[in-house]
C-alpha cells in the first residue's frame, strides 16, 4: 500500500507540472459548455475558475410496472484551475405499483480535481470525492436514508473532436445495510463527438456490480445512447434512451441541457 501511495503522489506531482503547460495549450473558451450529461460517466475536465454551469434534465424510468420521474440537476462552480465543485439534487415522482409520492431526492456534493493531463494510459485523469446527505425520504423511496461517501476515478482521452471517458467508482454508506447496501461500486465507458454540423451523438455502457447485505442486489448493466445539439457555444441539448442489458435495470427516456451561465 505504501508503494502504491508513493506512486500516486509521484504521478500527481509530475502530472501537475505537465498540466501547467497543457491547460494553456488547450486554452478552452471559459464560456463554452462542457456537458457531463447525458451519460452516467463524467469527463476529467472542469469549469473555468469563477464560472458557473448548470446541467438539468428530466428522466422517466420504468421497471416491473413501477415508474419514476426524475429531474436531475447539477450546478458546477469553477474554484481553481482544474478544480470544480458540484451540487446535485433532483425532484422525484414515484407511481405505478406503489402509492404515488413526490418529493426531493437526496442532496449531493462533489469536488472534481484533475491531477494529470496527457499522461500515458490514463490520459487526462481526475479524482472526484463526493458526499450525499439523506434529504430524500427512505420510507417513500425518494432517498436511501443513508449518508454516503464516494470516490470516482476519471480517465478521459481525446481523439480530435471525439472523446472517450472511463470511470470507476466506490461508495460507502452509513446504516445497517437494510435500506441500501453498505458498499457499492460503479463502472462506465462512454464516448461521443460530432456527427454533422451542430448534431452530435453519445453512447455509453455502464454497470453496477452486485452488492451484499439485506438490501443487496445482483449486478446490473445498461447501454445509453442519443443525440446532442450544440445550440450555442454555451448551450448543449441532449435526449435519448437507456436500454437494460443485465439485472434489474430500468428502461429509461431522458432529455436535458447543459448551460454555461457565465462568470460569477
Secondary structure by P-SEA (a helix, b strand, c coil): caaaaaaaaaaaaaaaaaaaaaaaaaccccccccccccccccccccccccbbbbbbbbbbbbcccbbbbbbbbbbbbbccccbbbbbbbbbbbbbccccbbbbbcccbbbbbbbcccccccccbbbbbbbcccccccccccccccbbbbbbbbbbbbbcccbbbbbbbbbbbbcccccccccbbbbbbccccccccccbbbbbbbbbbcccccccccccccccccbbbbcccccbbbbcbbbbbcccccccccccccccccccc
